[in-house]
Amino acid sequence: MDVKVDPQQLLSQTMSQTPKKAAGRDSRKLKETAQQFEAIYIQQVFKEMRKTIPKGGLIERGNADDIYTQLQDAEAGKVMASKAE
C-alpha cells in the first residue's frame, strides 16, 4: 500500500489548528531562545578571537584572568544579542 502525503496540506492543517494565544506565547519564547543561542555564539566568537592574541606581556596572566574574561565575554554576548533585532 503506497500512501502519498502532501506536505502543503499537512502544513495548512497544522496552521489552522494552532490556537492564536499560544502562537503569541510561543513566538515570544522562540525569540528568547534565539537570543540565548546568539549570545552563546557571540561568546564563542570572542573566545576564538582572543586565541589570536599573542601570549606574554609585562604581567603574567593566570587562571583568574581567564575566568574573568570568560564571564565578561558571556555578559557582552547577552547584551549584544538583546540589542540585535
Secondary structure as GFF3:
##gff-version 3
##sequence-region A 1 85
A	DSSP	alpha_helix	7	17	.	.	.	ID=ss1
A	DSSP	alpha_helix	20	50	.	.	.	ID=ss2
A	DSSP	alpha_helix	63	83	.	.	.	ID=ss3
###
